[in-house]
Amino acid sequence: EVQLQASGGGLVQAGGSLRLSCVISGLSVDENAISWFRQAPGKEREGVSCVGNRGRSTHYEDSVKGRFAVSSDGVKNTVYLQMNNLEPEDSAVYYCAAAGCLVVGDRLQEYGLEYWGQGTQVTVSS
C-alpha cells in the first residue's frame, strides 16, 4: 500500500520560511518522481513543484521559482519542499503526490498522480 504523509505546515509571517516534508511508504523516491500541489480556499488546485527520481530533475511553477526548493532523500524516502520568502499568496493546503512529474506547457499536471497525501496547511500572514 502506498502512503504519503505531508507535514511541516504552519503559520508564518510574510518573508518567513517553512520546510514541508512528505514521508512516503510503498514506493521509492529513488525510482519515482514526486510532485507538490497546493489549493487555496475557493481556488482550483495548482501545481507547485516536482522532483524526478533520485532528485535528478526539478520543476518549479513561475509563482514559486527562486523562492522554493524541492529535494528528495532516498535513505529517508522523503521529499522536502523548502519555502523561503513566503508571501500571503502562498497560503494554501499543500499536497504531495506520486508518482510523476509531468510538465506540459511549463505547467505541472495532475495526470497520472495516483497517490496523494492528506495535505498540510500553510498560512502566511501579511
Disulfide bonds with the S-S distance in Angstrom:
Cys22-Cys96 2.12
Cys50-Cys101 1.79
